[in-house]
Structure formats: C-alpha cells, structure tokens
Amino acid sequence: MSTTSSDRLRRVLRAVAISVVVLIGVLAFARCSSPSTITTGLAGGDASTINAAAIAMAHLTAWQQETPTLVQVRQLGAHSVVVTARYPTTGEHVEITAEHNGTTWHTPYPPRPAAAPATQDWPQLPTPDPVTAEDARWATATGFLRAWLTGQPTDRWTSTKYQAQPLPVKYSNYEITGALNPMPVPNSPVQVITIEYTASPDTDLNSRPRPYRTYIAVHKDQTGRWTVTAVAYQPPESNP
C-alpha cells in the first residue's frame, strides 16, 4: 500500500471516529435533557397538582430522612410541577420536579438547591371604629367569633340552618386588631364581616400570638335578628 493510500485511509478512519463520538454525545445529551416543549394547563386541575406535590414531598422525605415543610408549588406545564420545600433542621430549601408520565406522577430527577421564596406581607386592616360596637352585624360576628375560638356553644349567634364546625383547639388568648365595614355579597342578602385578630392555641402556650383573618357571613332572619350563616374563605367579589 502506498503512502498516499495509507494517509487517505487514516483520514477516513479519523473522520468516522469523530462522527461516532459526536453521535454518542448527542444521544447522551438527549437522554439527560428535559423536553423543550412547555404546554399550559394541567389535566385534572388542582387534584393533580396535589398528587404531584404529595409524590414530591414523599421523595424529599426519603432523600433526606427528614420530613420537610412544603413552601411552594409551581406548575411548569401540562405534565410538570416544581415543588419547593424547607428542611427544618438545616434551614435548607430545595426544589424537585414532578412529572406525569400519562399514568401517574413521579420524580425522575434528584432535588436541587433553591433560594427561599420571597415572603409576602399582608396589608393590615384598620383598627375597629368604636362606633362599630353598636352595629348589630358587628356584635353578631364578634360574639360568634369569641364563642367559636374559645370552644363555647355558637348557637346563640348562628342561623338555625347553619351549625359551625367546632375547632379542634381553643384560643383563649386572642385580641381583635382590625376590621372592615360589612361587605354585601352580590345578588344576595348576605353581608360579610372581615375581622383580623391575634391569637395562639391553648395547646401551644409558649408560642407568640399569630395573626389571623376570618370572614364571617351574616344574614338577617325573619325576626329581624342578624345571624351568622357561614365562615367564608374569602371576602365577596366586590366591595360596596
């Protein structure tokens, strides 16, 4: 074989070797990379998000042998959710991705370090006006709240069609700190009293009082008496 033929053969073999290395690299990258397509909307809605968070938290508990605190859940797409959690012992925040494979949620990758999400400050409600103490709606709402927090019977304040669920703990140490004027519920005779207060459970006497906000729906019954008809989850959609 001539020198020219040998050189040509070496160049061909070298080109083939380089091509093979590049191909292996591309395949490895494709296997390790996340899909580039991000879609919106999660099949199953909130229930699926809860399932994804539960799977992620179970993975994080097994990974660290410590149960973390759920901090944040973010939806990336139709089949991907990122869960942020904090380990109480170290204060470390981590994120983990849960993905849906068409059948169930799973966590295909280990967690990664994460920054602590920014804290949110709630606007404080104004101090209750002394005049509101003479308002029957306010008196009904605060009377119910006092009985509800302390584990006393609430029948005196509630509608005959509503029975408040008793709380599992009592809050004897509480103080009302803020309130809003009654807000009507659109297309309804119901009004909502917003009350802000600080309290701590009797079972946790060493803790400092924490801020709470409760929305109490009131309605005037057939006798003209204001009664509590519900403990709402949020204020009405529109304010007066």
Buried (B, 14 or more C-beta within 10 A) or exposed (E): EEEEEEEEEEEEEEEEEEEEEEEEEEEEEEEEEEEEEEEEEBEEEEEBBBBBBBBBBEBBBEBBEEEBEBBBBEBBBBBBBBBBBBBEEEEBBBBBBBBBEEEEBBBEEEBEEBEEEEEEEEEEBEEBEEEBEEBEBBBBBBBBBBBBBBBEEBEEBBBEEBEBEEEEEBBEBBEBBBBBBBBBBEEEEBBBBBBBBBBBBEEEEEEEBEEBBBBBBBBBEEEEEBBBBBBBEEBBEEEE
